[in-house]
Amino acid sequence: METTLTHVARTVAQAALVVLVAPLVTGYIQRLKARLQCRRGASPWQPYRDLAKLLRKGTVQSDTASPFFRAVPVLVLAATLTAATMLPVLWAPARAAALPLGDAILLVALLALARFLLAIGALDAGGAFGGMGASREMTVGLLVEPALMLTVFSVAVTAGTTDVGLLAARREALALSWAAPDLLALFAMLILAIAETGRIPVDNPDTHLELTMLHEGMLLEHSGPGLACIVLATHVKQLVTILLVAALFLPLGLARGAAPAELALALAAFAAKVALVATFLALVESSYAKLRFFRVPHFLGLGLVCAFLALALRVL
């Protein structure tokens, strides 16, 4: 039987794996996009070099920013890392843990908290582009978060729990026997994953054009180690979103114990699931143009409708 100490150790190990791999996932997506666009592209390890470069730089702060501005990057990273501890990366829990770690509602709330803190930091700096980016980001969050909760609830109804680890463990046997609600929920989740990771057609993570950027607009006033914290949090949030998709709809290959064969299979399944969803994001970015901002609610509304229908079909 899994003890509380074992559960905490596995949680920390899985979170550490997420932090270490998250920049590589971004590098993989960028490299695949470059190949699809007939470019050579940067190395998949480039995000690690960018983080190291930012950590060596100094910090420049606006004269109008309050002392809270310096704390924002650390708080955003802390909220995102806490969310990363709630996902079954390699192990599936055998029972509900004594510690309240793993609840999907808390996970979504932590991601929303990180978004809110980042928007507050952008407004606190007093820059025009920061305020514009914060306004746009909160508008997208207002549309994404309810749909995300509806999607989670539509899947949790069948499992009888909102604990992501238990939910993945109980759905593993039904992973390949999908019904109509599962397909609707998966379609909604993929739309929401595009928005949560800041990808085209909702946002463009590779641009600093003032009239089009959402997430990047809130980062312009940050620099040095603070910017490194936010960039790392962005990488981790992207992988957390990918792993949430995998936990809800592809909960395969999770280990039950600590045997080397089980861990090797779990690592291979982890790599395959992350690569599959990351490839989807890269293909979508290379196949579509960015939407005008006033068209984004229509796109996200499609995900909200699908999530609502998935939940309605479950409970009716």
Backbone hydrogen bonds, N-H to C=O, Kabsch-Sander energy under -0.5 kcal/mol:
donor,donor_aa,acceptor,acceptor_aa,energy
7,H,3,T,-2.3
8,V,4,T,-2.4
9,A,5,L,-2.4
10,R,6,T,-2.5
11,T,7,H,-2.3
12,V,8,V,-2.5
13,A,9,A,-2.3
14,Q,10,R,-2.6
15,A,11,T,-2.3
16,A,12,V,-2.4
17,L,13,A,-2.0
18,V,14,Q,-2.1
19,V,15,A,-2.3
20,L,16,A,-2.2
21,V,17,L,-2.2
22,A,18,V,-2.1
24,L,21,V,-0.5
25,V,21,V,-1.7
26,T,22,A,-1.6
27,G,23,P,-2.3
28,Y,24,L,-2.5
29,I,25,V,-2.3
30,Q,26,T,-2.4
31,R,27,G,-2.3
32,L,28,Y,-2.6
33,K,29,I,-2.5
34,A,30,Q,-2.0
35,R,31,R,-2.1
36,L,32,L,-2.5
37,Q,33,K,-1.6
38,C,35,R,-1.5
39,R,34,A,-3.6
46,Q,43,S,-2.0
48,Y,45,W,-0.9
49,R,45,W,-1.3
50,D,46,Q,-2.4
51,L,47,P,-2.1
52,A,48,Y,-2.2
53,K,49,R,-2.2
54,L,50,D,-2.3
55,L,51,L,-2.1
56,R,52,A,-0.9
56,R,53,K,-0.5
57,K,53,K,-0.6
57,K,54,L,-0.9
65,A,62,S,-1.1
69,F,66,S,-1.7
70,R,67,P,-0.8
71,A,67,P,-0.7
71,A,68,F,-0.5
72,V,68,F,-1.1
75,L,71,A,-2.3
76,V,72,V,-2.8
77,L,73,P,-2.3
78,A,74,V,-2.5
79,A,75,L,-2.5
80,T,76,V,-2.1
81,L,77,L,-2.7
82,T,78,A,-2.2
83,A,79,A,-1.8
84,A,80,T,-1.6
85,T,81,L,-0.8
85,T,82,T,-0.7
86,M,83,A,-1.4
87,L,84,A,-0.8
89,V,87,L,-1.2
92,A,255,A,-2.3
101,L,99,L,-2.4
102,G,100,P,-0.5
104,A,162,T,-2.9
107,L,103,D,-2.0
108,V,104,A,-2.4
109,A,105,I,-2.0
110,L,106,L,-2.2
111,L,107,L,-2.0
112,A,108,V,-2.2
113,L,109,A,-2.3
114,A,110,L,-2.3
115,R,111,L,-1.9
116,F,112,A,-2.5
117,L,113,L,-2.7
118,L,114,A,-2.1
119,A,115,R,-2.1
120,I,116,F,-2.5
121,G,117,L,-2.4
122,A,118,L,-1.9
123,L,119,A,-2.1
124,D,120,I,-2.4
125,A,121,G,-1.4
126,G,122,A,-0.5
126,G,123,L,-0.8
127,G,122,A,-0.6
131,G,127,G,-1.8
132,M,128,A,-2.0
133,G,129,F,-2.8
134,A,130,G,-2.5
135,S,131,G,-2.2
136,R,132,M,-2.2
137,E,133,G,-2.7
138,M,134,A,-2.4
139,T,135,S,-1.6
140,V,136,R,-2.2
141,G,137,E,-2.6
142,L,138,M,-2.1
143,L,139,T,-1.0
143,L,140,V,-0.6
144,V,140,V,-2.2
145,E,141,G,-2.4
147,A,143,L,-0.8
148,L,144,V,-2.6
149,M,145,E,-2.2
150,L,146,P,-2.3
151,T,147,A,-2.1
152,V,148,L,-2.3
153,F,149,M,-2.7
154,S,150,L,-2.2
155,V,151,T,-1.3
156,A,152,V,-2.7
157,V,153,F,-1.8
158,T,155,V,-0.6
159,A,155,V,-1.1
160,G,156,A,-2.5
161,T,156,A,-0.8
164,V,102,G,-3.3
164,V,162,T,-0.6
167,L,163,D,-2.9
168,A,164,V,-2.4
169,A,165,G,-2.2
170,R,166,L,-2.6
171,R,167,L,-1.5
172,E,168,A,-0.7
174,L,171,R,-0.6
175,A,172,E,-1.1
177,S,174,L,-1.1
178,W,176,L,-0.6
183,L,179,A,-1.7
184,L,180,A,-2.3
185,A,181,P,-2.5
186,L,182,D,-2.5
187,F,183,L,-2.4
188,A,184,L,-2.4
189,M,185,A,-2.5
190,L,186,L,-2.3
191,I,187,F,-1.7
192,L,188,A,-2.4
193,A,189,M,-2.3
194,I,190,L,-1.6
195,A,191,I,-1.5
196,E,192,L,-3.0
197,T,193,A,-1.9
198,G,195,A,-1.2
199,R,194,I,-2.6
202,V,199,R,-1.7
203,D,199,R,-1.8
207,T,204,N,-1.2
212,T,209,L,-1.5
213,M,209,L,-1.9
218,M,214,L,-0.6
218,M,215,H,-1.3
219,L,216,E,-1.4
220,L,216,E,-0.5
222,H,219,L,-1.4
226,G,223,S,-1.0
227,L,223,S,-0.9
228,A,224,G,-2.0
229,C,225,P,-2.2
230,I,226,G,-1.8
231,V,227,L,-2.8
232,L,228,A,-2.6
233,A,229,C,-2.3
234,T,230,I,-2.1
235,H,231,V,-2.2
236,V,232,L,-2.6
237,K,233,A,-2.7
238,Q,234,T,-2.0
239,L,235,H,-1.9
240,V,236,V,-2.8
241,T,237,K,-2.4
242,I,238,Q,-2.0
243,L,239,L,-2.8
244,L,240,V,-2.0
245,V,241,T,-1.9
246,A,242,I,-2.1
247,A,243,L,-2.7
248,L,244,L,-2.0
249,F,245,V,-2.2
250,L,245,V,-0.5
250,L,246,A,-2.1
252,L,250,L,-2.2
255,A,90,L,-3.4
263,L,259,A,-2.5
264,A,260,P,-2.4
265,L,261,A,-2.2
266,A,262,E,-2.5
267,L,263,L,-2.6
268,A,264,A,-2.2
269,A,265,L,-2.6
270,F,266,A,-2.6
271,A,267,L,-2.5
272,A,268,A,-2.3
273,K,269,A,-2.6
274,V,270,F,-2.3
275,A,271,A,-2.3
276,L,272,A,-2.1
277,V,273,K,-2.1
278,A,274,V,-2.6
279,T,275,A,-2.2
280,F,276,L,-1.8
281,L,277,V,-2.1
282,A,278,A,-2.2
283,L,279,T,-2.5
284,V,280,F,-2.4
285,E,281,L,-2.2
286,S,282,A,-1.8
287,S,283,L,-0.7
287,S,284,V,-0.8
288,Y,284,V,-1.3
291,L,201,P,-2.5
295,R,292,R,-1.9
296,V,292,R,-0.8
296,V,293,F,-0.9
299,F,295,R,-1.6
300,L,296,V,-2.7
301,G,297,P,-2.2
302,L,298,H,-1.1
303,G,299,F,-0.9
304,L,300,L,-2.0
305,V,301,G,-2.5
306,C,302,L,-2.2
307,A,303,G,-2.4
308,F,304,L,-2.3
309,L,305,V,-2.5
310,A,306,C,-2.3
311,L,307,A,-2.1
312,A,308,F,-2.6
313,L,309,L,-2.6
314,R,310,A,-1.1
315,V,311,L,-2.0
316,L,312,A,-1.8
